[in-house]
């Protein structure tokens, strides 16, 4: 560690040697004194000089009061030098102390750095509401506040850079994800929770400092997801002990990265293996993009190698299997069990997810379960899900079923159910996995199989959630299943689009707890958002299971009989409501603004953010025109006369009010590909 500090203190790079020395700012012109106690940007300079440890430069402020997004937003800035000094070429936002937004600008080192490099500098702070929700709208509003100050004080249309930590990192990444083209660089440290980036987003260059071992997994997941979603995204990752390395050295490293970005050092980029620290620049067979850390310039790599403290690679998952015999089918079936790598370190699974999906062969299914780089597998690892899987192809089904296949489906389910549940029960006992509160996921023909299997077993509390994705034919669910949380997802270009949306409508008419997620461009493949919303549902079951156990342990009456009941309660009294006709989000208190027949509750903020995740945003000039009017539904049994994915109007019922079909409230779809787990 001493070597690291000595190396950095000497200024390891040409960029570090450019760090400015203190300068005396020009004396401001005389102004009329302001009233004592004024808290606006017009406060007089002589009053600022009376502050303890007053900075030798003026700091101005604008404050925004309580609204639907925040309790308070404050932005402070240092006015740029007047003409004939050059105008700022970019602006820098410090979001490192959201509770005391002025404090970062009292750090003279950052102000000196910005002024020497020709950057406008500001700091931002927020005070969240007791229940901050509608996260997309909040992030958009915060971004607009920042852009307004930057445009007015430093010049219109400048690119931004941001240095953030803690809560500031969470919010500033949400801001950048709305309009990534407005940003040129970012650095974040000490952030416990990062948002999920939109797929294929072209993200600004940046560096992530993981300074707390407790946040390592979530920090690494965010870094890897930015690299996974677009492998040209230049993102650096450094893991270090935040208590042993002084913040000044982290700031210096951040400045080195920033100088490379704004000073033309991007062309000298290098990539290093996170686990081995090997320079991959000239390596012919490179590892996956998600373990490659970006380091710019010629000199910064030396500092990166000294500061980065590589972690022991997380254990890989284990995929076991059990063979079940079904004589009537004249074949044996393989049930796969994916055990998270963390189990090898003595950490148990949080929840169990049972997947029914179609793959070309059992080997293909095994390989997808075994993957350690794809989004779904890293998501399962992060959430510590035990995954059980069965291949629909091995049962002789095609990817998508037709109405004439349903009779055979019901016969096969009855034959397979008993040996399947016996194998699951035996393995769960051996692995120590829960046998109740299970989460079911079925995709395409697996959706119909999953629904039929659940219909055969109405044991109370056995199933917590059922997620049916891109099914084509559905049956009427038994009344006993009304205590399960249902999620129906579909692709707008999938042939089962109408069947899936109608099935959701029927659940809604019955008053059952149901949610709906649709992507207009999806052909039926299990896209990233499919797993994200499903896994969020699974994670909530474990969270509420723990809450119930805590109530019992501490002698309180549990809030619900089981986790599924608690989830359903949250769906009925959610943090936000969604209007399923247009995807708009409303605060819980504004429920009456959404007609009951098109009102869907989203129970947690994590689910809200996942639900509304979409494809990469486009700059204003590249946005596509809005879609046309909503067409009427096709007659029963007929194919829609409009392009798939355009939601039909509400389907009326003689016994209930109409339930509208949602428009796309989520991700943009992708071209047809084989189904993924």
C-alpha positions as CSV (number, residue, x, y, z in Angstrom):
1,X,0.0,0.0,0.0
2,X,2.9,2.4,0.8
3,X,4.2,1.9,-2.7
4,X,0.8,2.8,-4.2
5,X,0.6,6.0,-2.2
6,X,4.1,7.0,-3.0
7,X,3.6,6.3,-6.7
8,X,0.5,8.4,-6.8
9,X,1.9,11.2,-4.7
10,X,4.7,11.7,-7.1
11,X,2.2,12.0,-10.0
12,X,2.5,8.9,-12.0
13,X,1.4,10.1,-15.4
14,X,1.8,13.0,-17.7
15,X,-1.9,13.7,-17.1
16,X,-1.3,13.8,-13.3
17,X,1.6,16.2,-13.8
18,X,-0.9,18.6,-15.4
19,X,-2.7,19.0,-12.1
20,X,-3.0,22.7,-11.4
21,X,-1.4,24.6,-8.6
22,X,-3.4,27.1,-6.5
23,X,-4.1,30.4,-8.3
24,X,-5.6,33.6,-7.0
25,X,-8.9,34.3,-8.8
26,X,-9.5,37.8,-10.2
27,X,-11.1,40.2,-7.8
28,X,-14.9,40.3,-8.5
29,X,-16.3,43.7,-9.4
30,X,-18.0,45.6,-6.6
31,X,-21.7,44.9,-6.1
32,X,-24.5,46.2,-4.0
33,X,-24.6,44.3,-0.6
34,X,-27.5,41.8,-0.3
35,X,-29.7,41.5,2.7
36,X,-28.2,39.3,5.4
37,X,-29.6,35.8,5.3
38,X,-30.3,35.8,1.6
39,X,-30.1,32.3,0.2
40,X,-30.2,33.0,-3.5
41,X,-27.6,33.1,-6.2
42,X,-27.5,36.9,-5.7
43,X,-25.8,36.8,-2.3
44,X,-23.0,39.4,-2.1
45,X,-19.3,38.3,-2.3
46,X,-18.4,40.0,0.9
47,X,-20.9,37.9,2.8
48,X,-19.5,34.7,1.4
49,X,-16.0,35.7,2.6
50,X,-17.4,35.7,6.2
51,X,-18.0,32.0,6.0
52,X,-15.7,29.7,8.0
53,X,-12.8,28.6,5.6
54,X,-14.3,30.7,2.9
55,X,-13.2,29.8,-0.6
56,X,-11.4,32.4,-2.7
57,X,-14.0,32.2,-5.4
58,X,-17.7,32.9,-5.6
59,X,-20.3,30.1,-5.2
60,X,-23.8,30.7,-6.5
61,X,-26.9,28.6,-5.8
62,X,-30.4,27.8,-7.1
63,X,-32.9,25.8,-5.1
64,X,-36.1,24.0,-6.2
65,X,-38.7,23.2,-3.6
66,X,-41.0,20.2,-3.1
67,X,-42.8,18.7,-6.0
68,X,-43.9,15.3,-7.2
69,X,-40.3,14.2,-7.7
70,X,-38.1,15.5,-4.9
71,X,-38.5,17.3,-1.6
72,X,-35.7,19.6,-2.6
73,X,-33.1,20.0,-5.4
74,X,-30.1,22.3,-5.0
75,X,-27.5,23.2,-7.5
76,X,-24.4,25.3,-6.7
77,X,-21.8,26.5,-9.3
78,X,-18.7,28.6,-9.6
79,X,-19.2,31.4,-12.1
80,X,-16.7,31.1,-15.0
81,X,-14.1,33.8,-15.4
82,X,-15.5,36.8,-17.4
83,X,-14.3,37.7,-20.9
84,X,-11.7,37.9,-22.3
85,X,-11.2,34.5,-20.7
86,X,-12.1,31.5,-22.8
87,X,-15.6,30.1,-22.4
88,X,-15.9,26.6,-20.7
89,X,-15.5,23.7,-23.2
90,X,-17.5,21.3,-21.0
91,X,-19.0,21.2,-17.6
92,X,-18.3,19.1,-14.5
93,X,-20.9,18.0,-12.0
94,X,-19.9,16.9,-8.5
95,X,-22.5,14.7,-6.9
96,X,-20.6,13.5,-4.0
97,X,-22.5,14.9,-1.0
98,X,-26.2,15.0,-1.9
99,X,-27.2,16.2,1.6
100,X,-24.8,19.1,1.6
101,X,-24.5,20.1,-2.0
102,X,-22.3,23.1,-1.5
103,X,-19.5,21.2,0.3
104,X,-17.9,19.6,-2.8
105,X,-17.3,23.1,-4.3
106,X,-15.5,24.1,-1.1
107,X,-12.8,21.6,-2.2
108,X,-10.4,24.0,-3.9
109,X,-8.5,21.2,-5.6
110,X,-11.5,20.3,-7.8
111,X,-12.3,23.9,-8.6
112,X,-8.7,24.6,-9.5
113,X,-8.7,21.5,-11.7
114,X,-11.8,22.5,-13.5
115,X,-10.7,26.1,-14.1
116,X,-7.3,25.0,-15.4
117,X,-8.9,22.5,-17.8
118,X,-11.5,25.0,-19.0
119,X,-14.5,23.3,-17.4
120,X,-17.5,24.9,-15.8
121,X,-18.1,23.3,-12.4
122,X,-21.2,22.8,-10.4
123,X,-22.4,20.5,-7.6
124,X,-25.9,19.0,-7.1
125,X,-27.8,17.8,-4.1
126,X,-31.3,16.3,-3.5
127,X,-33.6,15.5,-0.7
128,X,-35.8,12.6,-1.6
129,X,-39.4,12.3,-0.7
130,X,-40.4,9.8,1.9
131,X,-41.5,7.5,-1.0
132,X,-39.7,8.6,-4.1
133,X,-41.2,6.8,-7.1
134,X,-41.8,7.4,-10.8
135,X,-38.0,7.1,-11.1
136,X,-37.8,7.8,-14.8
137,X,-39.7,11.0,-14.4
138,X,-37.6,12.0,-11.4
139,X,-34.3,11.3,-13.3
140,X,-35.6,13.3,-16.3
141,X,-36.5,16.3,-14.1
142,X,-33.2,16.2,-12.3
143,X,-31.4,16.1,-15.6
144,X,-33.3,19.0,-17.0
145,X,-32.5,21.1,-13.9
146,X,-28.8,20.4,-14.4
147,X,-28.9,21.1,-18.2
148,X,-30.7,24.3,-17.6
149,X,-28.0,25.6,-15.2
150,X,-25.2,24.4,-17.4
151,X,-26.7,26.0,-20.5
152,X,-27.3,29.3,-18.8
153,X,-24.1,29.6,-16.8
154,X,-21.5,27.9,-19.0
155,X,-22.9,27.9,-22.5
156,X,-25.5,25.9,-24.4
157,X,-25.0,22.4,-25.6
158,X,-21.8,21.6,-23.7
159,X,-21.0,18.0,-22.9
160,X,-21.0,17.1,-19.2
161,X,-18.7,15.1,-16.9
162,X,-19.8,13.8,-13.5
163,X,-17.9,12.7,-10.4
164,X,-20.3,11.0,-8.0
165,X,-20.5,8.8,-4.9
166,X,-23.2,7.1,-2.9
167,X,-26.7,8.2,-3.6
168,X,-25.3,10.8,-6.1
169,X,-24.0,7.9,-8.2
170,X,-27.3,6.1,-8.3
171,X,-29.2,9.3,-9.4
172,X,-26.6,10.6,-11.8
173,X,-26.5,7.3,-13.7
174,X,-30.2,7.4,-14.0
175,X,-29.8,10.9,-15.4
176,X,-27.1,9.9,-17.9
177,X,-29.2,6.9,-19.1
178,X,-31.9,9.2,-20.2
179,X,-29.6,11.3,-22.5
180,X,-26.2,9.6,-22.7
181,X,-25.2,11.7,-25.7
182,X,-25.0,14.8,-23.4
183,X,-22.2,13.3,-21.3
184,X,-18.5,12.7,-22.1
185,X,-17.2,11.1,-18.9
186,X,-18.3,9.8,-15.5
187,X,-16.6,8.5,-12.3
188,X,-18.4,6.9,-9.4
189,X,-17.3,5.4,-6.1
190,X,-19.0,4.0,-3.0
191,X,-22.3,3.4,-4.7
192,X,-24.4,0.6,-3.1
193,X,-26.9,0.3,-5.9
194,X,-26.7,1.0,-9.6
195,X,-29.7,1.1,-12.1
196,X,-29.9,-1.4,-14.9
197,X,-28.7,0.2,-18.2
198,X,-30.9,0.0,-21.3
199,X,-29.8,-2.6,-23.8
200,X,-27.4,-1.5,-26.6
201,X,-26.9,1.9,-24.9
202,X,-23.8,3.8,-26.1
203,X,-22.6,4.9,-22.7
204,X,-20.1,7.7,-22.1
205,X,-16.6,6.7,-21.0
206,X,-16.1,6.3,-17.3
207,X,-14.5,4.5,-14.4
208,X,-16.1,2.7,-11.4
209,X,-14.2,2.6,-8.1
210,X,-15.4,-0.2,-5.8
211,X,-14.3,1.1,-2.4
212,X,-16.4,-1.2,-0.2
213,X,-16.2,-5.0,-0.2
214,X,-19.9,-5.2,0.7
215,X,-20.8,-3.6,-2.6
216,X,-18.4,-5.6,-4.7
217,X,-20.9,-7.9,-6.4
218,X,-23.4,-5.1,-7.3
219,X,-20.6,-2.9,-8.5
220,X,-19.1,-5.6,-10.7
221,X,-22.6,-6.5,-12.0
222,X,-23.1,-2.9,-13.2
223,X,-19.7,-2.7,-14.8
224,X,-20.1,-6.0,-16.5
225,X,-23.6,-5.1,-17.7
226,X,-22.4,-1.9,-19.3
227,X,-19.7,-3.9,-21.1
228,X,-22.1,-6.7,-22.0
229,X,-24.8,-4.5,-23.5
230,X,-22.3,-2.9,-25.9
231,X,-18.7,-4.1,-25.8
232,X,-17.4,-0.8,-27.2
233,X,-18.5,1.0,-24.1
234,X,-15.2,2.3,-22.5
235,X,-15.6,1.5,-18.8
236,X,-12.8,1.1,-16.2
237,X,-13.2,-0.9,-13.0
238,X,-10.9,-0.6,-9.9
239,X,-11.5,-2.5,-6.7
240,X,-9.7,-1.0,-3.7
241,X,-9.9,-0.6,0.1
242,X,-11.7,2.7,0.5
243,X,-10.4,2.9,4.2
244,X,-6.8,2.4,3.3
245,X,-6.5,4.6,0.2
246,X,-7.0,8.3,0.8
247,X,-9.8,9.9,-1.2
248,X,-7.3,12.3,-2.7
249,X,-5.7,9.5,-4.6
250,X,-9.0,8.4,-6.0
251,X,-9.7,11.9,-7.1
252,X,-6.3,12.1,-8.8
253,X,-7.0,8.9,-10.7
254,X,-10.4,10.2,-11.7
255,X,-8.7,13.4,-13.0
256,X,-6.3,11.3,-15.0
257,X,-9.1,9.4,-16.7
258,X,-11.0,12.6,-17.4
259,X,-7.9,14.3,-18.9
260,X,-7.5,11.4,-21.2
261,X,-11.1,11.7,-22.4
262,X,-11.1,15.4,-22.9
263,X,-7.4,15.7,-23.9
264,X,-7.3,13.2,-26.8
265,X,-6.0,10.1,-24.9
266,X,-8.9,7.9,-26.0
267,X,-7.0,6.6,-29.0
268,X,-4.4,5.1,-26.7
269,X,-6.9,2.9,-24.8
270,X,-5.8,-0.3,-23.2
271,X,-7.8,-3.2,-21.8
272,X,-6.8,-5.2,-18.8
273,X,-8.1,-8.5,-17.4
274,X,-9.8,-7.8,-14.1
275,X,-8.8,-11.1,-12.6
276,X,-5.1,-11.4,-13.8
277,X,-4.3,-7.7,-14.6
278,X,-2.8,-8.9,-17.9
279,X,-2.7,-6.2,-20.7
280,X,-5.0,-7.6,-23.4
281,X,-4.0,-5.1,-26.1
282,X,-2.0,-7.6,-28.1
283,X,-3.6,-10.8,-26.8
284,X,-5.1,-12.7,-29.8
285,X,-7.7,-14.7,-27.9
286,X,-9.2,-12.3,-25.4
287,X,-11.5,-13.2,-22.6
288,X,-15.2,-12.1,-22.4
289,X,-15.7,-8.3,-22.6
290,X,-17.2,-8.4,-19.1
291,X,-13.8,-9.0,-17.5
292,X,-12.0,-6.3,-19.6
293,X,-11.3,-3.0,-17.8
294,X,-10.7,0.1,-19.9
295,X,-7.6,2.2,-19.1
296,X,-6.8,5.2,-21.2
297,X,-3.5,6.8,-22.2
298,X,0.1,5.7,-21.9
299,X,0.8,6.4,-18.2
300,X,-2.5,5.8,-16.4
301,X,-2.2,2.0,-16.8
302,X,0.7,1.9,-14.3
303,X,-1.4,3.6,-11.7
304,X,-4.4,1.3,-12.5
305,X,-2.2,-1.8,-11.9
306,X,-0.9,-0.5,-8.6
307,X,-4.3,0.6,-7.3
308,X,-6.5,-2.2,-8.5
309,X,-6.8,-5.0,-5.9
310,X,-8.1,-8.0,-7.8
311,X,-10.6,-10.1,-6.0
312,X,-10.7,-13.9,-5.9
313,X,-12.8,-15.0,-8.8
314,X,-16.3,-16.0,-7.7
315,X,-16.9,-19.7,-7.8
316,X,-18.7,-20.9,-11.0
317,X,-22.2,-22.4,-10.7
318,X,-22.7,-26.2,-10.7
319,X,-25.3,-27.8,-12.9
320,X,-26.4,-31.2,-11.7
321,X,-29.1,-33.4,-13.2
322,X,-31.6,-36.1,-12.4
323,X,-33.1,-38.6,-14.8
324,X,-36.8,-39.4,-14.6
325,X,-38.4,-42.3,-16.4
326,X,-41.8,-41.9,-18.1
327,X,-42.6,-45.4,-19.6
328,X,-45.7,-44.1,-21.4
329,X,-43.5,-41.7,-23.4
330,X,-40.9,-44.5,-24.0
331,X,-38.1,-42.1,-23.0
332,X,-36.2,-40.8,-20.0
333,X,-36.2,-37.1,-19.2
334,X,-33.4,-35.0,-17.7
335,X,-34.2,-32.4,-15.0
336,X,-31.4,-29.9,-14.5
337,X,-30.5,-28.2,-11.2
338,X,-28.4,-25.0,-11.4
339,X,-26.7,-24.4,-8.0
340,X,-25.3,-20.8,-7.6
341,X,-21.5,-20.5,-7.1
342,X,-22.0,-18.8,-3.8
343,X,-23.3,-22.0,-2.3
344,X,-19.6,-23.3,-2.4
345,X,-18.8,-20.4,0.0
346,X,-21.6,-21.5,2.4
347,X,-24.2,-19.0,1.2
348,X,-27.7,-20.5,0.6
349,X,-30.1,-19.8,-2.2
350,X,-32.6,-17.0,-1.8
351,X,-35.4,-18.6,-3.8
352,X,-36.1,-21.3,-6.3
353,X,-37.1,-20.8,-10.0
354,X,-38.4,-23.6,-12.1
355,X,-38.0,-23.1,-15.8
356,X,-39.8,-24.8,-18.7
357,X,-38.4,-23.8,-22.0
358,X,-37.6,-25.1,-25.5
359,X,-34.0,-25.8,-26.6
360,X,-32.7,-27.7,-29.6
361,X,-31.1,-30.3,-27.3
362,X,-30.5,-31.0,-23.6
363,X,-26.9,-30.1,-24.3
364,X,-28.0,-26.6,-25.4
365,X,-30.0,-26.2,-22.3
366,X,-27.2,-27.4,-20.1
367,X,-24.8,-24.9,-21.7
368,X,-27.1,-22.0,-21.2
369,X,-27.6,-22.9,-17.6
370,X,-23.8,-23.2,-17.2
371,X,-23.0,-19.8,-18.8
372,X,-21.3,-17.3,-16.5
373,X,-21.3,-14.4,-18.9
374,X,-24.9,-14.0,-20.3
375,X,-27.3,-11.6,-18.6
376,X,-29.7,-14.2,-17.3
377,X,-27.0,-16.2,-15.7
378,X,-25.3,-13.3,-14.0
379,X,-28.7,-12.1,-12.8
380,X,-29.4,-15.6,-11.3
381,X,-26.0,-15.5,-9.6
382,X,-26.5,-12.0,-8.2
383,X,-29.9,-13.0,-6.8
384,X,-28.7,-16.4,-5.7
385,X,-31.5,-18.3,-7.4
386,X,-31.6,-22.1,-7.4
387,X,-32.8,-22.9,-10.9
388,X,-34.5,-26.1,-12.0
389,X,-35.1,-26.6,-15.7
390,X,-36.8,-29.1,-18.1
391,X,-36.5,-29.0,-21.9
392,X,-39.8,-28.9,-23.8
393,X,-38.1,-30.3,-26.9
394,X,-37.3,-33.5,-25.0
395,X,-41.1,-34.0,-24.5
396,X,-41.6,-33.8,-28.3
397,X,-43.1,-30.3,-28.4
398,X,-42.4,-27.6,-30.9
399,X,-41.4,-24.1,-29.8
400,X,-45.0,-22.8,-30.2
401,X,-48.1,-24.9,-29.7
402,X,-51.3,-24.8,-31.8
403,X,-54.8,-25.3,-30.4
404,X,-54.8,-28.9,-31.7
405,X,-51.7,-29.6,-29.5
406,X,-53.5,-28.9,-26.2
407,X,-55.0,-32.4,-25.8
408,X,-51.6,-34.0,-26.1
409,X,-50.1,-31.4,-23.8
410,X,-52.6,-32.2,-21.0
411,X,-51.9,-35.9,-21.4
412,X,-48.1,-35.4,-21.2
413,X,-48.3,-33.2,-18.2
414,X,-50.3,-35.8,-16.3
415,X,-47.7,-38.4,-17.1
416,X,-44.7,-36.2,-16.2
417,X,-46.0,-34.4,-13.1
418,X,-45.5,-37.2,-10.5
419,X,-41.9,-38.2,-11.4
420,X,-41.0,-34.6,-12.0
421,X,-42.1,-33.4,-8.6
422,X,-40.5,-36.5,-6.9
423,X,-37.2,-35.6,-8.5
424,X,-37.6,-32.0,-7.5
425,X,-38.5,-33.0,-4.0
426,X,-35.6,-35.4,-3.6
427,X,-33.1,-32.9,-4.9
428,X,-34.5,-30.0,-2.8
429,X,-34.1,-32.1,0.3
430,X,-30.5,-33.0,-0.5
431,X,-29.7,-29.4,-1.5
432,X,-31.6,-27.7,1.4
433,X,-33.8,-25.8,-1.0
434,X,-37.3,-24.7,-0.1
435,X,-40.2,-26.8,-1.3
436,X,-42.9,-24.2,-1.0
437,X,-43.1,-20.6,-2.3
438,X,-41.8,-21.8,-5.6
439,X,-41.5,-19.5,-8.7
440,X,-42.6,-21.0,-12.1
441,X,-41.4,-19.7,-15.4
442,X,-42.5,-21.0,-18.8
443,X,-41.5,-19.7,-22.2
444,X,-43.4,-20.3,-25.4
445,X,-44.5,-24.0,-25.4
446,X,-43.1,-24.0,-21.8
447,X,-45.7,-21.4,-20.9
448,X,-48.5,-23.8,-21.7
449,X,-46.8,-26.7,-20.0
450,X,-46.1,-24.6,-16.9
451,X,-49.8,-23.5,-16.6
452,X,-51.1,-27.0,-17.1
453,X,-48.6,-28.3,-14.4
454,X,-49.6,-25.7,-11.9
455,X,-53.3,-26.5,-12.5
456,X,-52.7,-30.1,-11.4
457,X,-51.3,-29.2,-8.0
458,X,-53.3,-26.7,-6.0
459,X,-51.5,-27.3,-2.7
460,X,-51.7,-24.1,-0.7
461,X,-48.4,-22.0,-0.6
462,X,-46.6,-24.4,-3.0
463,X,-46.4,-21.8,-5.7
464,X,-45.7,-18.1,-5.1
465,X,-45.4,-16.7,-8.6
466,X,-46.2,-18.0,-12.1
467,X,-44.5,-16.2,-15.1
468,X,-45.9,-17.2,-18.5
469,X,-43.9,-15.7,-21.5
470,X,-45.1,-15.8,-25.1
471,X,-47.7,-18.6,-24.8
472,X,-50.1,-19.2,-27.6
473,X,-52.9,-21.3,-26.0
474,X,-54.1,-21.0,-22.5
475,X,-56.7,-22.8,-20.4
476,X,-59.1,-21.5,-17.7
477,X,-57.2,-21.4,-14.4
478,X,-58.8,-23.1,-11.4
479,X,-60.2,-20.8,-8.6
480,X,-57.7,-22.3,-6.1
481,X,-54.9,-20.5,-8.0
482,X,-56.1,-17.0,-7.3
483,X,-53.6,-16.8,-4.4
484,X,-50.7,-16.9,-6.8
485,X,-49.1,-13.8,-8.3
486,X,-49.3,-14.0,-12.1
487,X,-47.1,-12.3,-14.6
488,X,-47.9,-12.6,-18.3
489,X,-45.3,-11.3,-20.8
490,X,-45.3,-11.4,-24.5
491,X,-43.7,-10.1,-27.7
492,X,-45.7,-7.8,-30.0
493,X,-44.5,-9.7,-33.1
494,X,-45.1,-13.2,-31.5
495,X,-48.0,-15.2,-32.9
496,X,-49.3,-15.7,-29.3
497,X,-49.5,-12.0,-28.6
498,X,-53.3,-11.9,-28.7
499,X,-53.7,-15.1,-26.7
500,X,-51.3,-13.8,-24.0
501,X,-53.0,-10.4,-23.7
502,X,-56.4,-12.0,-23.6
503,X,-55.3,-14.4,-20.9
504,X,-54.1,-11.4,-18.8
505,X,-57.4,-9.6,-19.4
506,X,-59.3,-12.6,-18.1
507,X,-57.2,-12.7,-14.9
508,X,-57.8,-9.0,-14.5
509,X,-61.6,-9.4,-14.9
510,X,-61.6,-12.1,-12.2
511,X,-59.8,-9.7,-9.8
512,X,-56.8,-12.0,-9.6
513,X,-53.4,-10.6,-8.8
514,X,-51.8,-10.2,-12.3
515,X,-49.2,-8.1,-14.1
516,X,-48.5,-7.7,-17.8
517,X,-45.3,-6.8,-19.7
518,X,-45.0,-6.5,-23.4
519,X,-42.3,-5.6,-25.9
520,X,-43.5,-4.4,-29.3
521,X,-40.6,-5.7,-31.3
522,X,-40.2,-9.1,-29.6
523,X,-40.8,-12.3,-31.7
524,X,-41.0,-14.6,-28.7
525,X,-37.4,-15.0,-27.6
526,X,-36.7,-14.5,-23.9
527,X,-35.1,-11.1,-24.0
528,X,-33.2,-9.4,-21.2
529,X,-36.2,-7.7,-19.8
530,X,-38.1,-11.0,-19.6
531,X,-35.6,-12.3,-17.1
532,X,-35.2,-9.0,-15.3
533,X,-38.9,-8.6,-14.4
534,X,-39.3,-12.3,-13.6
535,X,-36.2,-12.3,-11.3
536,X,-37.4,-9.2,-9.5
537,X,-40.6,-11.0,-8.7
538,X,-38.6,-14.0,-7.4
539,X,-36.4,-11.8,-5.3
540,X,-39.4,-10.1,-3.7
541,X,-40.7,-13.5,-2.5
542,X,-37.5,-14.1,-0.5
543,X,-37.5,-10.5,0.9
544,X,-41.0,-10.9,2.2
545,X,-40.4,-14.4,3.5
546,X,-37.6,-13.0,5.6
547,X,-39.9,-10.2,6.8
548,X,-42.5,-12.7,8.0
549,X,-39.8,-14.7,9.8
550,X,-38.6,-11.6,11.5
551,X,-42.1,-10.8,12.7
552,X,-42.5,-14.2,14.2
553,X,-39.0,-14.2,15.8
554,X,-39.7,-10.8,17.4
555,X,-43.1,-11.8,18.7
556,X,-45.2,-9.7,16.2
557,X,-48.1,-10.9,14.2
558,X,-46.9,-11.6,10.6
559,X,-48.1,-9.1,8.0
560,X,-49.4,-12.0,5.9
561,X,-49.7,-15.8,6.0
562,X,-46.9,-16.2,3.5
563,X,-44.7,-14.3,1.0
564,X,-47.1,-14.7,-1.9
565,X,-49.9,-13.1,0.2
566,X,-47.6,-10.3,1.1
567,X,-46.7,-9.8,-2.6
568,X,-50.3,-9.8,-3.6
569,X,-51.0,-7.2,-0.8
570,X,-48.3,-5.0,-2.3
571,X,-49.8,-5.4,-5.8
572,X,-53.1,-4.2,-4.4
573,X,-51.5,-1.3,-2.5
574,X,-48.4,-0.6,-4.6
575,X,-45.8,2.1,-4.6
576,X,-47.1,3.2,-8.1
577,X,-49.9,2.4,-10.5
578,X,-49.4,1.9,-14.2
579,X,-52.0,2.8,-16.9
580,X,-51.8,-0.3,-19.1
581,X,-53.1,1.5,-22.1
582,X,-50.2,3.8,-22.4
583,X,-47.6,2.7,-19.8
584,X,-47.8,5.9,-17.8
585,X,-46.9,5.8,-14.1
586,X,-49.0,7.4,-11.3
587,X,-48.2,7.9,-7.6
588,X,-50.0,5.6,-5.2
589,X,-52.1,8.5,-4.0
590,X,-53.3,9.2,-7.5
591,X,-54.9,5.9,-8.1
592,X,-58.2,7.5,-9.0
593,X,-56.6,9.0,-12.0
594,X,-56.3,5.6,-13.6
595,X,-59.6,3.7,-14.5
596,X,-59.8,0.5,-12.5
597,X,-60.0,-1.7,-15.6
598,X,-56.6,-0.5,-16.9
599,X,-54.9,0.0,-13.6
600,X,-52.0,-2.3,-12.7
601,X,-50.1,-2.1,-9.4
602,X,-46.3,-2.3,-9.4
603,X,-45.3,-3.4,-5.9
604,X,-41.7,-2.3,-5.5
605,X,-39.4,0.5,-6.8
606,X,-37.0,-2.2,-8.2
607,X,-39.9,-3.6,-10.2
608,X,-40.9,-0.2,-11.4
609,X,-37.4,0.5,-12.7
610,X,-37.2,-3.0,-14.3
611,X,-40.7,-2.7,-15.8
612,X,-40.0,0.6,-17.6
613,X,-36.5,-0.3,-18.8
614,X,-36.4,0.1,-22.6
615,X,-34.0,0.0,-25.4
616,X,-31.2,2.6,-25.8
617,X,-32.5,6.2,-26.0
618,X,-31.8,8.1,-29.2
619,X,-30.8,11.7,-29.7
620,X,-33.7,13.9,-30.6
621,X,-32.8,14.1,-34.3
622,X,-32.8,10.3,-34.5
623,X,-36.1,9.6,-32.8
624,X,-38.6,7.5,-34.7
625,X,-42.1,9.0,-35.4
626,X,-44.9,8.0,-33.1
627,X,-47.0,4.9,-34.0
628,X,-50.4,5.2,-35.6
629,X,-53.8,4.8,-34.0
630,X,-54.7,1.8,-31.9
631,X,-56.7,-0.7,-34.1
632,X,-59.6,-2.9,-33.1
633,X,-59.1,-6.6,-32.1
634,X,-59.4,-9.4,-34.7
635,X,-62.3,-11.8,-34.5
636,X,-61.9,-14.9,-32.3
637,X,-59.7,-17.4,-34.0
638,X,-58.5,-15.0,-36.7
639,X,-55.2,-13.4,-37.0
640,X,-55.0,-9.7,-36.4
641,X,-55.3,-7.6,-39.5
642,X,-52.7,-5.2,-38.2
643,X,-49.0,-5.6,-37.6
644,X,-48.3,-7.8,-34.6
645,X,-47.4,-5.8,-31.5
646,X,-50.0,-3.1,-32.0
647,X,-52.1,-3.6,-28.9
648,X,-55.8,-4.3,-29.5
649,X,-58.5,-2.2,-27.9
650,X,-60.1,-3.5,-24.6
651,X,-62.0,-6.7,-24.9
652,X,-65.5,-6.2,-23.5
653,X,-67.2,-8.8,-21.3
654,X,-70.9,-9.0,-20.6
655,X,-70.2,-9.7,-17.0
656,X,-67.5,-7.1,-16.3
657,X,-66.1,-3.8,-17.5
658,X,-63.5,-4.0,-20.3
659,X,-59.8,-4.5,-19.4
660,X,-57.5,-2.7,-21.8
661,X,-54.5,-4.3,-23.2
662,X,-51.2,-2.5,-22.4
663,X,-49.2,-0.7,-25.0
664,X,-45.5,-1.3,-24.8
665,X,-44.3,0.0,-21.4
666,X,-40.9,-1.6,-21.7
667,X,-38.1,-2.8,-23.8
668,X,-37.7,-2.5,-27.5
669,X,-37.6,-5.9,-29.1
670,X,-34.9,-7.7,-31.0
671,X,-34.9,-9.8,-34.2
672,X,-36.0,-13.4,-33.9
673,X,-33.4,-15.7,-32.3
674,X,-33.6,-19.1,-30.7
675,X,-35.2,-18.9,-27.2
676,X,-32.8,-18.3,-24.4
677,X,-33.2,-19.3,-20.8
